[in-house]
Amino acid sequence: MKDATLFLVIGLSAGLLSGLFGIGGGLIIVPSLIYFVGFSQHKATGTSLAVLLPPVGIAAVLEYYRNGNVDLKAAMFIAVAVVAGSYLGAYLANKISGPYLRLLFGIFVLGMGLYLIYGALKRLEWI
């Protein structure tokens, strides 16, 4: 039962942040499953993909669409490319050992974080 409650908290957090920022799977679900539940990097990634596959944020998409903030043409093109890219990414990830995959993930998240901070500081004219 403890795991079920933890899974619900992880899901609620991912859903809330997905609706706010368009994130959830890679930045919330995967690290949470690794550090709070004890999943391997591969199992956390696979589980996150299974979570996101059916709904793909349908509630958030509908709300953004209702407010005129969804470009369906762009979304369709990107979705086709995501199918191909996700297959290739999953194939490659399963060829990389867990610790190296975690290192690559950490480098990616750190790089994106620094990029976002730099862009925000520049727009705020603090640099």
Order of alpha helices (4+ residues) and beta strands (2+ residues): alpha-alpha-alpha-alpha-alpha
